[in-house]
Amino acid sequence: MSQKQTLSFQAEVAQLLHLVTHSLYSNKEIFLRELISNASDACDKLRFEALHDAALYEDAPNLEVRVDFDRDARTLTIADNGIGLSQQEAIDNLGTIAKSGTREFMGRLSGDQKSDAQLIGQFGVGFYSGFIVADRITVESRRAGQKPEEGVRWTSAGAGDFEVETITRPQRGTAVTLHLREDALDYLSTWKLKSIVGRYSDHISLPILMRKEEWKEGEEGQPGDHVLTDEWETVNQATALWTRAKKDITPEQYQEFYKSISHDHEAPLAWTHNRVEGGTEYTQLLFIPAHAPVDLWNRDKSAGVKLYVKRVFIMDEAEALLPSYLRFVKGVIDSADLPLNVSRELLQESRDVKAIREGNTRRVLSMLEDMAKAGMDEAASEEDKAKYAKFYAEFGAVLKEGLGEDFGNRERLARLLRFASTGSDVAGVSLADYKARMKEGQEAIYYVTAETQAAAANSPQLEIFRKKGIEVLFMTDRVDEWALSFLNEFDGLPLQSVAKGQVDLGQLQDEAEKKAAEEAAESFKPVLAKLKEALKDKAQDVRVTTRLVDSPACLVVTEGGMSLQLARLLKQAGQQAPNQKPVLEVNASHPLVQKLEGSPNFHDLAHILFDQAVLAEGGMPEDPAAYVKRVNALLA
């Protein structure tokens, strides 16, 4: 008995459909790529489930995708004999965006057709692209293993709701029928559909079938026409792209393959395709995207690598094949050695997988090194020169996680890092660049951590370095402080924070300066003692500085202590930060500091000095109201 019910779309889907039906895609024909890709995935899923239950193949073991059209009915149908949908799956998968972060997705939509088009596929909502060309979509499906009378028909006009009813469907799998809009009737053409399949879906490893078309002469006085026959032909190569020889694959085919597996609208920055032989045999086809996915900072997100074993699809997002810090890499690994029934748990323990993971990591780092090298090569094209800078702007921060995760490749990763500095506003300074232009007598690589580049550039801790012409690197990514705790030196040079410990510029500080600093500290001892007493609840120590030129005071932490920036980040993340007091360093030659001696408002001035130092390095006074009150009292 047919049971029909009308259900409402999830709010975000309704919003999405409104965008889609108003031509979200700047390139309409991508709808066919998305629907064929979904059909191919459904066949892959059946093949995987059938490893444990061969009966799921029923009486149709040959998996395929069929594309058909009916000019009179103005419909285009994409059908597969894959895993299919149960009624509940149709409701869940076609009525909601079954991914976390949906609201974030809707928030990212900007109204720019080209950039919005990149997002839709990334969020697994490619099915809805059918509404670009259709004013109504009908989906008929039956899940493999269910009875014929347990089929389902899903229908929607892409407005606020959809209908679901039970039908009898002898064949398993799914047929998506698009009822085309008036302005999309040119898709009722064998030639046009074949050309789209050739461009976007040629690499699909299943046969994509279409009915043959032949010319039928018209009767006397009547024009002839192309008519569809009952004979089906394969219109794609139907061999997995990664199994073909590199010389037979064009850059355009690699790019289209990448777009289909990543649902990205933009071509990748680079790719590598290799057959690896030896102890472990596998084929790798790996891509570096041109822009970061919206969930890049979700560390629970799996890597974007698909695992095949002897060309049989095993799993999406096989996180064991790449380290977490390379989770932005997309691609395919096809192993000749792993068992077909391999699970995620077995992947973690397999020696073969460990070898594949190490091989993939080396290959990705080599790609990045080649890109970075091209960026420095005068003979390279402007496009190649810009690639590494583009990559680093998108993925540099996540690459730094590797310093703490991948000890074996730490040196290679360190050479790939790029920073802005006191000598460059652009984040293009490598540690090797820095070392090459260090001042004679300089014994360390200096850096400062801050929340933003502006805060780093204006940090009072830089004053003595600017005066001496010493370059200081800006560390402004949230991951920097953690990552640098694993990188204590580079090419034999220690990395030194300008906000930790005493400043010792060694040979760069002349004897006269050192003597003047010592004399100032001696003559200022009584004031320092009073400051220590006034600020005993806030400061661990108060001392005369050698690092300030124009500012009255700054905060530093002891060597080996946690920086104030990192402590703030931990608190913002709701985590415990160690309860450490900073050291207040004062500039004995500054008028405000000199005013302290003999001032009737010594206590208030001392606290203002401390709170201003907190503000200068990006923090917030413990009691902002008290700070404002003290400043107002002095101004009045």
C-alpha positions as CSV (number, residue, x, y, z in Angstrom):
1,M,0.0,0.0,0.0
2,S,1.4,3.4,-1.0
3,Q,1.9,5.8,1.9
4,K,2.4,9.4,0.9
5,Q,3.6,12.0,3.4
6,T,4.6,15.7,3.0
7,L,7.5,16.9,5.0
8,S,9.3,20.2,5.4
9,F,12.9,20.8,4.5
10,Q,15.4,21.7,7.3
11,A,15.5,25.5,7.5
12,E,19.1,25.6,6.1
13,V,18.1,23.4,3.1
14,A,15.2,25.8,2.2
15,Q,17.6,28.7,2.4
16,L,20.1,26.8,0.2
17,L,17.5,25.8,-2.4
18,H,16.5,29.5,-2.7
19,L,20.2,30.3,-3.5
20,V,20.5,27.3,-5.9
21,T,17.4,28.1,-7.9
22,H,18.6,31.6,-8.3
23,S,21.7,30.3,-10.2
24,L,24.2,29.8,-7.4
25,Y,26.5,28.0,-9.8
26,S,28.0,30.4,-12.4
27,N,28.6,27.2,-14.5
28,K,25.2,25.4,-14.7
29,E,26.4,22.2,-16.2
30,I,28.2,21.2,-13.0
31,F,24.9,19.8,-11.8
32,L,25.6,16.7,-14.0
33,R,29.0,16.2,-12.5
34,E,27.6,16.3,-9.0
35,L,24.8,13.8,-9.8
36,I,27.1,11.4,-11.6
37,S,29.6,11.7,-8.7
38,N,26.8,10.8,-6.2
39,A,25.8,7.8,-8.4
40,S,29.4,6.6,-8.6
41,D,29.7,6.9,-4.8
42,A,26.5,4.9,-4.3
43,C,28.0,2.1,-6.5
44,D,31.3,2.3,-4.5
45,K,29.3,1.9,-1.3
46,L,27.5,-1.2,-2.6
47,R,30.8,-2.8,-3.7
48,F,32.2,-2.2,-0.2
49,E,29.1,-3.6,1.7
50,A,29.0,-6.6,-0.7
51,L,32.4,-7.6,0.5
52,H,30.6,-8.9,3.6
53,D,27.3,-9.8,1.9
54,A,27.5,-10.8,-1.8
55,A,23.7,-11.2,-1.9
56,L,23.4,-7.4,-2.1
57,Y,24.3,-7.6,-5.8
58,E,21.0,-9.4,-6.3
59,D,20.9,-10.4,-10.0
60,A,22.9,-7.4,-11.3
61,P,26.6,-7.7,-10.4
62,N,27.8,-5.2,-13.0
63,L,27.7,-1.7,-11.6
64,E,26.9,1.2,-13.9
65,V,25.5,4.7,-14.2
66,R,22.9,5.5,-16.9
67,V,22.1,9.0,-18.3
68,D,18.9,9.2,-20.3
69,F,16.5,11.9,-21.5
70,D,13.0,12.3,-22.9
71,R,12.5,15.3,-25.1
72,D,8.7,15.0,-25.0
73,A,8.5,14.8,-21.2
74,R,11.4,17.3,-20.9
75,T,13.1,15.1,-18.3
76,L,16.8,14.1,-17.7
77,T,17.4,11.0,-15.6
78,I,20.7,9.9,-13.9
79,A,20.3,6.3,-12.6
80,D,22.6,3.9,-10.9
81,N,22.4,0.4,-9.6
82,G,24.3,1.1,-6.4
83,I,23.4,0.8,-2.8
84,G,20.1,2.8,-3.0
85,L,18.1,4.5,-0.3
86,S,15.5,3.3,2.2
87,Q,12.6,5.5,2.9
88,Q,14.1,6.9,6.1
89,E,17.4,7.5,4.3
90,A,15.7,9.4,1.6
91,I,14.0,11.6,4.2
92,D,17.3,12.1,6.2
93,N,19.7,12.5,3.2
94,L,17.5,14.6,0.8
95,G,15.7,16.7,3.4
96,T,18.6,17.8,5.6
97,I,22.2,18.7,5.1
98,A,23.6,15.8,7.0
99,K,26.8,17.6,8.1
100,S,27.8,19.5,11.1
101,G,28.7,23.2,10.5
102,T,25.6,23.8,8.4
103,R,24.9,27.2,9.9
104,E,28.6,28.1,9.4
105,F,28.1,27.1,5.8
106,M,25.1,29.4,5.3
107,G,27.1,32.1,7.1
108,R,30.0,31.7,4.6
109,L,27.8,32.4,1.6
110,S,28.6,35.8,0.3
111,G,26.4,36.3,-2.7
112,D,29.5,36.0,-5.0
113,Q,28.4,33.2,-7.4
114,K,31.9,32.0,-8.1
115,S,33.1,31.7,-4.5
116,D,29.7,30.4,-3.2
117,A,29.8,27.6,-5.9
118,Q,33.0,26.3,-4.2
119,L,31.2,25.8,-0.9
120,I,28.1,23.8,-1.9
121,G,30.0,20.7,-3.0
122,Q,32.3,20.8,0.0
123,F,29.4,20.5,2.3
124,G,28.0,17.4,0.6
125,V,25.0,19.1,-0.8
126,G,25.7,18.5,-4.5
127,F,22.3,16.8,-5.0
128,Y,20.5,20.1,-4.7
129,S,22.5,21.5,-7.6
130,G,19.9,19.7,-9.8
131,F,17.5,22.6,-9.0
132,I,19.7,24.9,-11.1
133,V,18.2,23.4,-14.2
134,A,15.0,21.7,-12.8
135,D,11.8,23.1,-11.4
136,R,11.0,19.7,-10.0
137,I,13.1,16.6,-9.1
138,T,11.8,13.0,-8.6
139,V,14.0,10.4,-6.9
140,E,13.0,6.8,-7.1
141,S,15.1,4.3,-5.1
142,R,15.3,1.0,-3.4
143,R,18.1,-0.1,-1.0
144,A,20.0,-3.2,-1.9
145,G,18.7,-6.2,0.1
146,Q,15.2,-4.7,0.6
147,K,12.1,-6.1,-1.0
148,P,10.8,-4.6,-4.3
149,E,7.7,-3.2,-2.5
150,E,9.9,-1.3,-0.1
151,G,11.0,1.2,-2.7
152,V,10.6,5.0,-2.2
153,R,9.7,7.9,-4.4
154,W,10.8,11.4,-3.2
155,T,9.5,14.5,-5.0
156,S,10.1,18.2,-4.5
157,A,9.7,21.5,-6.4
158,G,12.6,22.9,-4.4
159,A,10.3,25.1,-2.3
160,G,9.6,24.6,1.4
161,D,8.6,20.9,1.4
162,F,8.9,17.5,-0.3
163,E,6.7,14.4,-0.6
164,V,7.7,10.8,0.1
165,E,5.8,7.7,-0.7
166,T,6.3,4.0,-0.8
167,I,6.5,2.4,-4.3
168,T,7.3,-1.0,-5.8
169,R,10.6,-0.9,-7.5
170,P,12.1,-4.2,-8.8
171,Q,15.6,-2.9,-9.4
172,R,17.9,-1.7,-6.6
173,G,19.7,1.7,-6.8
174,T,18.5,5.2,-7.4
175,A,17.1,7.2,-10.4
176,V,17.2,11.0,-10.2
177,T,14.8,12.6,-12.7
178,L,15.1,16.3,-13.4
179,H,12.0,18.0,-14.8
180,L,13.9,20.7,-16.8
181,R,13.1,24.4,-16.7
182,E,12.3,26.3,-19.9
183,D,15.8,27.8,-20.0
184,A,17.6,24.4,-19.6
185,L,16.1,22.4,-22.5
186,D,19.4,22.3,-24.4
187,Y,20.4,19.5,-22.0
188,L,18.0,17.2,-23.9
189,S,20.9,16.6,-26.4
190,T,23.1,13.5,-26.7
191,W,26.0,15.6,-28.0
192,K,25.8,18.1,-25.1
193,L,25.5,15.5,-22.4
194,K,28.4,13.4,-23.9
195,S,30.6,16.5,-23.9
196,I,29.8,17.3,-20.3
197,V,30.5,13.7,-19.2
198,G,33.8,13.8,-21.2
199,R,34.8,17.0,-19.5
200,Y,33.9,16.3,-15.9
201,S,33.3,12.6,-15.4
202,D,35.6,10.8,-17.8
203,H,37.7,9.4,-14.9
204,I,34.8,7.7,-13.2
205,S,35.8,4.1,-12.9
206,L,32.3,2.8,-13.7
207,P,30.8,2.8,-17.2
208,I,28.5,5.8,-17.8
209,L,26.0,4.6,-20.4
210,M,23.8,6.6,-22.8
211,R,21.5,5.4,-25.5
212,K,22.9,5.4,-29.0
213,E,21.4,8.0,-31.3
214,E,20.9,7.5,-35.0
215,W,19.7,9.6,-37.9
216,K,16.2,8.9,-39.1
217,E,15.3,10.1,-42.6
218,G,12.0,12.0,-42.6
219,E,9.1,11.0,-44.8
220,E,8.8,12.7,-48.1
221,G,8.7,16.4,-47.6
222,Q,9.4,16.1,-43.9
223,P,12.8,16.9,-42.2
224,G,14.8,14.1,-40.7
225,D,15.7,13.8,-37.0
226,H,18.1,12.2,-34.5
227,V,16.3,9.4,-32.6
228,L,17.4,7.4,-29.6
229,T,17.8,3.6,-30.0
230,D,17.4,0.9,-27.4
231,E,21.2,0.2,-27.6
232,W,23.4,1.6,-24.8
233,E,27.0,2.7,-25.2
234,T,29.7,3.6,-22.7
235,V,30.5,7.4,-23.1
236,N,33.5,7.6,-20.6
237,Q,36.9,6.0,-20.4
238,A,35.5,3.9,-17.4
239,T,39.0,3.3,-16.0
240,A,40.2,4.9,-12.8
241,L,42.3,7.9,-13.7
242,W,45.1,7.0,-11.3
243,T,45.6,3.6,-13.0
244,R,46.4,5.2,-16.3
245,A,49.9,6.2,-17.4
246,K,50.9,9.8,-16.5
247,K,51.8,10.5,-20.2
248,D,48.2,9.7,-21.2
249,I,46.6,12.2,-18.8
250,T,46.3,15.9,-19.5
251,P,46.6,18.6,-16.8
252,E,42.9,19.4,-17.5
253,Q,41.9,15.8,-16.7
254,Y,43.9,15.9,-13.4
255,Q,42.1,19.2,-12.5
256,E,38.7,17.8,-13.3
257,F,39.4,14.7,-11.3
258,Y,40.5,16.8,-8.3
259,K,37.3,18.9,-8.6
260,S,35.1,15.8,-8.6
261,I,36.7,14.2,-5.5
262,S,37.0,17.5,-3.5
263,H,33.8,19.2,-4.8
264,D,36.1,22.3,-5.2
265,H,35.4,24.8,-7.9
266,E,39.0,25.9,-8.3
267,A,41.9,24.0,-9.8
268,P,44.5,22.6,-7.3
269,L,47.8,24.4,-6.8
270,A,49.8,21.2,-7.4
271,W,49.5,17.4,-7.7
272,T,51.7,14.3,-7.7
273,H,50.9,11.0,-9.3
274,N,53.2,8.0,-8.7
275,R,53.3,4.3,-8.6
276,V,55.4,3.2,-5.6
277,E,57.0,-0.2,-5.7
278,G,59.1,-2.1,-3.2
279,G,58.2,-3.5,0.2
280,T,54.7,-1.9,-0.1
281,E,53.1,-1.4,-3.5
282,Y,50.6,1.4,-4.1
283,T,49.6,4.2,-6.4
284,Q,49.3,7.7,-5.0
285,L,47.5,10.7,-6.6
286,L,47.6,13.6,-4.2
287,F,46.5,17.2,-4.6
288,I,47.2,20.5,-2.8
289,P,44.1,22.7,-2.9
290,A,44.3,26.4,-3.7
291,H,42.2,27.4,-0.7
292,A,41.4,26.1,2.8
293,P,38.2,24.2,3.4
294,V,35.8,25.8,5.9
295,D,36.5,23.1,8.5
296,L,40.3,23.2,8.3
297,W,40.6,24.0,12.0
298,N,38.5,21.1,13.1
299,R,41.3,18.8,14.1
300,D,38.8,15.9,14.3
301,K,38.2,16.3,10.6
302,S,39.6,13.4,8.7
303,A,42.1,13.8,5.8
304,G,40.6,14.1,2.4
305,V,42.2,11.0,1.0
306,K,40.1,8.1,-0.4
307,L,41.5,4.6,0.1
308,Y,41.1,1.9,-2.7
309,V,42.4,-1.6,-2.6
310,K,43.1,-3.1,-6.0
311,R,40.7,-0.4,-7.4
312,V,37.9,-1.4,-5.0
313,F,36.7,1.6,-3.0
314,I,37.2,1.0,0.7
315,M,36.7,4.3,2.6
316,D,36.5,8.0,2.3
317,E,38.7,10.2,4.5
318,A,41.3,7.6,5.5
319,E,43.0,9.6,8.2
320,A,45.7,7.0,8.8
321,L,47.2,7.7,5.3
322,L,48.5,11.2,6.2
323,P,49.5,13.0,9.4
324,S,47.0,15.5,10.9
325,Y,49.0,18.6,9.9
326,L,48.5,17.6,6.2
327,R,44.7,17.2,6.5
328,F,44.1,19.7,3.7
329,V,45.6,17.3,1.1
330,K,43.0,15.6,-1.2
331,G,43.5,12.5,-3.3
332,V,43.4,8.8,-3.8
333,I,45.6,5.9,-2.6
334,D,45.2,2.5,-4.3
335,S,47.0,-0.2,-2.4
336,A,47.9,-3.6,-3.9
337,D,48.8,-5.2,-0.5
338,L,46.0,-4.3,2.0
339,P,43.2,-6.8,2.5
340,L,39.8,-5.9,1.0
341,N,38.1,-6.1,4.4
342,V,40.5,-3.6,6.1
343,S,38.9,-1.4,8.8
344,R,39.9,1.9,10.3
345,E,41.2,0.0,13.4
346,L,43.4,-2.3,11.3
347,L,44.7,0.7,9.3
348,Q,46.1,2.2,12.5
349,E,48.1,-0.9,13.2
350,S,49.2,-2.0,9.7
351,R,52.9,-1.8,8.8
352,D,52.0,-1.3,5.1
353,V,49.8,1.7,6.1
354,K,52.7,3.2,8.1
355,A,54.9,2.9,5.0
356,I,52.2,4.5,2.8
357,R,51.8,7.3,5.3
358,E,55.5,8.0,5.4
359,G,55.7,7.9,1.6
360,N,52.7,10.2,1.2
361,T,54.2,12.7,3.8
362,R,57.6,12.8,2.0
363,R,55.8,13.3,-1.4
364,V,53.7,16.2,-0.1
365,L,56.6,17.9,1.5
366,S,58.6,17.5,-1.8
367,M,55.7,19.2,-3.6
368,L,55.8,22.1,-1.1
369,E,59.6,22.4,-1.4
370,D,59.3,22.6,-5.2
371,M,56.6,25.3,-4.9
372,A,58.7,27.3,-2.4
373,K,61.8,26.9,-4.7
374,A,59.8,28.2,-7.7
375,G,58.7,31.2,-5.6
376,M,62.4,32.2,-5.4
377,D,63.3,31.4,-9.0
378,E,63.7,34.5,-11.1
379,A,63.2,32.4,-14.3
380,A,59.8,31.0,-13.0
381,S,56.5,32.3,-14.4
382,E,54.6,34.9,-12.3
383,E,51.9,32.3,-11.6
384,D,54.5,29.7,-10.3
385,K,56.2,32.4,-8.2
386,A,52.9,33.3,-6.5
387,K,51.9,29.7,-5.7
388,Y,53.8,29.1,-2.5
389,A,52.7,32.5,-1.1
390,K,49.1,31.5,-1.9
391,F,49.5,28.1,-0.3
392,Y,51.1,29.6,2.8
393,A,48.5,32.2,3.3
394,E,45.8,29.4,3.4
395,F,47.6,26.5,5.1
396,G,50.8,27.9,6.8
397,A,49.3,27.9,10.3
398,V,48.2,24.2,10.1
399,L,51.6,23.2,8.6
400,K,53.2,24.5,11.8
401,E,51.4,21.8,13.8
402,G,53.9,19.4,12.2
403,L,56.8,20.8,14.3
404,G,55.2,19.1,17.3
405,E,53.8,16.0,15.5
406,D,56.4,14.9,13.1
407,F,59.9,14.8,14.6
408,G,61.5,13.1,11.6
409,N,60.5,15.9,9.2
410,R,61.0,18.9,11.6
411,E,64.0,20.3,9.8
412,R,62.2,20.1,6.4
413,L,59.1,21.8,7.9
414,A,61.2,24.5,9.5
415,R,62.6,25.5,6.1
416,L,59.0,25.8,4.7
417,L,57.9,28.3,7.4
418,R,57.4,31.9,6.4
419,F,56.9,35.0,8.6
420,A,56.4,38.8,8.4
421,S,59.1,40.7,10.3
422,T,60.4,44.2,11.2
423,G,62.0,44.1,7.7
424,S,59.0,42.8,5.7
425,D,55.2,43.5,6.0
426,V,54.5,40.3,3.9
427,A,54.7,36.8,5.5
428,G,57.5,35.8,3.1
429,V,60.6,35.6,5.3
430,S,62.0,32.1,5.8
431,L,64.4,31.2,8.6
432,A,67.1,30.7,6.0
433,D,66.5,34.3,4.6
434,Y,66.7,35.6,8.2
435,K,69.9,33.8,8.9
436,A,71.5,35.0,5.6
437,R,70.9,38.7,6.4
438,M,71.7,38.6,10.2
439,K,74.0,41.3,11.5
440,E,77.6,40.4,12.2
441,G,78.0,39.3,15.8
442,Q,74.2,38.4,16.1
443,E,73.9,35.1,18.0
444,A,70.2,34.2,17.9
445,I,67.1,34.4,15.7
446,Y,64.7,36.8,17.5
447,Y,60.9,36.7,17.4
448,V,58.0,38.3,19.1
449,T,54.5,36.7,19.6
450,A,51.3,38.8,19.4
451,E,47.7,38.5,18.4
452,T,48.0,40.6,15.3
453,Q,50.7,41.8,13.0
454,A,50.0,45.4,14.1
455,A,50.4,44.4,17.8
456,A,53.7,42.7,17.0
457,A,55.0,45.6,15.0
458,N,54.2,48.1,17.8
459,S,55.4,46.0,20.6
460,P,57.6,48.0,23.0
461,Q,60.0,45.0,23.3
462,L,61.2,45.7,19.8
463,E,62.6,49.2,20.5
464,I,66.3,48.2,21.2
465,F,66.2,45.8,18.2
466,R,65.0,48.6,15.9
467,K,67.6,50.9,17.2
468,K,70.3,48.3,16.5
469,G,68.9,47.4,13.1
470,I,68.2,43.8,14.2
471,E,65.4,42.0,12.4
472,V,62.7,40.4,14.5
473,L,60.2,37.9,13.2
474,F,56.5,38.3,13.9
475,M,54.6,35.2,15.2
476,T,50.9,36.0,15.0
477,D,49.3,32.6,14.4
478,R,47.6,31.0,17.5
479,V,49.6,27.9,17.0
480,D,53.0,29.7,16.9
481,E,54.0,29.6,20.5
482,W,53.1,25.9,20.9
483,A,54.8,25.0,17.6
484,L,58.0,26.9,18.5
485,S,58.4,25.1,21.8
486,F,59.4,22.1,19.6
487,L,61.8,24.2,17.5
488,N,64.6,25.5,19.7
489,E,67.1,26.2,17.0
490,F,67.5,26.5,13.3
491,D,70.8,25.7,11.5
492,G,72.7,25.9,14.9
493,L,71.1,29.2,15.9
494,P,68.8,29.4,18.9
495,L,65.4,30.9,18.5
496,Q,64.9,33.6,21.2
497,S,61.7,35.4,22.2
498,V,62.3,39.1,22.7
499,A,59.8,39.0,25.6
500,K,61.5,36.4,27.6
501,G,64.4,36.7,30.1
502,Q,67.0,39.4,30.0
503,V,68.0,40.9,26.7
504,D,71.6,40.0,26.0
505,L,72.6,41.3,22.5
506,G,76.2,40.0,23.1
507,Q,78.7,41.7,20.8
508,L,75.9,44.0,19.4
509,Q,75.7,45.9,22.7
510,D,78.8,48.0,23.3
511,E,80.6,48.4,26.7
512,A,79.4,52.1,27.1
513,E,75.8,51.0,26.9
514,K,76.2,48.2,29.3
515,K,78.0,50.5,31.8
516,A,75.2,53.1,31.5
517,A,72.5,50.5,32.1
518,E,74.4,49.2,35.2
519,E,74.7,52.7,36.6
520,A,71.1,53.5,36.0
521,A,70.0,50.4,37.8
522,E,72.2,51.3,40.8
523,S,71.0,54.8,41.1
524,F,67.4,53.7,40.6
525,K,67.5,51.1,43.4
526,P,65.3,53.0,46.0
527,V,62.6,53.6,43.4
528,L,62.7,49.9,42.3
529,A,62.3,48.8,45.9
530,K,59.2,51.0,46.3
531,L,57.8,49.8,42.9
532,K,58.3,46.1,44.0
533,E,56.3,46.8,47.2
534,A,53.5,48.7,45.4
535,L,53.1,46.0,42.7
536,K,53.9,42.9,44.8
537,D,50.5,41.3,44.0
538,K,51.0,41.8,40.2
539,A,54.7,41.6,39.3
540,Q,57.2,38.9,40.2
541,D,60.0,41.4,39.9
542,V,60.7,45.0,38.8
543,R,64.0,45.9,37.2
544,V,65.6,48.5,35.0
545,T,65.4,47.5,31.3
546,T,67.9,47.4,28.5
547,R,65.3,46.8,25.8
548,L,63.3,50.0,25.8
549,V,64.1,53.2,24.0
550,D,60.9,55.3,23.8
551,S,58.4,53.5,26.1
552,P,58.3,53.8,29.9
553,A,57.8,50.1,30.7
554,C,57.1,46.7,29.4
555,L,56.3,43.2,30.7
556,V,58.4,40.1,30.2
557,V,58.4,36.6,31.5
558,T,61.3,34.6,32.8
559,E,63.3,32.4,30.4
560,G,61.4,29.1,30.0
561,G,58.1,30.6,31.3
562,M,54.9,30.7,29.4
563,S,54.4,33.9,27.4
564,L,51.5,36.2,28.3
565,Q,50.1,35.8,24.8
566,L,49.9,32.0,25.2
567,A,48.4,32.3,28.7
568,R,45.7,34.6,27.2
569,L,44.9,32.2,24.4
570,L,44.6,29.3,26.9
571,K,42.1,31.3,29.0
572,Q,40.1,32.3,25.9
573,A,39.9,28.6,25.1
574,G,38.6,27.9,28.6
575,Q,41.7,26.1,29.7
576,Q,43.9,26.5,32.8
577,A,46.9,28.7,32.4
578,P,49.7,28.6,35.0
579,N,49.3,31.3,37.6
580,Q,52.6,33.2,36.9
581,K,53.4,36.8,37.5
582,P,55.3,38.8,34.8
583,V,58.4,40.9,35.4
584,L,58.0,44.7,34.9
585,E,60.9,46.3,33.2
586,V,61.1,50.1,33.4
587,N,63.0,52.6,31.3
588,A,64.9,54.7,33.9
589,S,65.5,57.5,31.4
590,H,61.8,58.0,30.5
591,P,60.1,61.2,32.0
592,L,57.1,59.2,33.4
593,V,59.4,56.8,35.2
594,Q,61.6,59.7,36.5
595,K,58.4,61.4,37.8
596,L,57.9,58.5,40.2
597,E,60.6,59.6,42.5
598,G,59.1,61.8,45.1
599,S,55.6,61.8,43.6
600,P,52.7,62.0,46.1
601,N,50.7,59.7,43.7
602,F,53.4,57.0,43.6
603,H,51.1,54.1,44.2
604,D,48.6,55.2,41.5
605,L,51.5,56.0,39.0
606,A,53.0,52.6,39.7
607,H,49.7,50.8,38.9
608,I,49.2,52.9,35.8
609,L,52.7,52.1,34.6
610,F,52.0,48.3,35.0
611,D,48.5,48.4,33.4
612,Q,49.9,50.4,30.4
613,A,52.5,47.8,29.9
614,V,49.7,45.1,29.9
615,L,47.8,47.1,27.3
616,A,50.9,47.7,25.2
617,E,51.5,44.0,24.7
618,G,47.8,43.2,23.9
619,G,46.4,42.3,27.2
620,M,43.7,43.9,29.4
621,P,44.2,45.3,32.9
622,E,42.8,43.1,35.7
623,D,40.6,45.9,36.8
624,P,39.9,48.2,33.9
625,A,37.6,50.5,35.9
626,A,40.4,51.1,38.5
627,Y,42.8,51.9,35.7
628,V,40.5,54.5,34.2
629,K,39.8,56.0,37.6
630,R,43.6,56.4,38.3
631,V,44.2,58.0,34.9
632,N,41.3,60.4,35.2
633,A,42.5,61.4,38.7
634,L,45.9,62.3,37.3
635,L,44.5,64.1,34.2
636,A,42.2,66.1,36.5
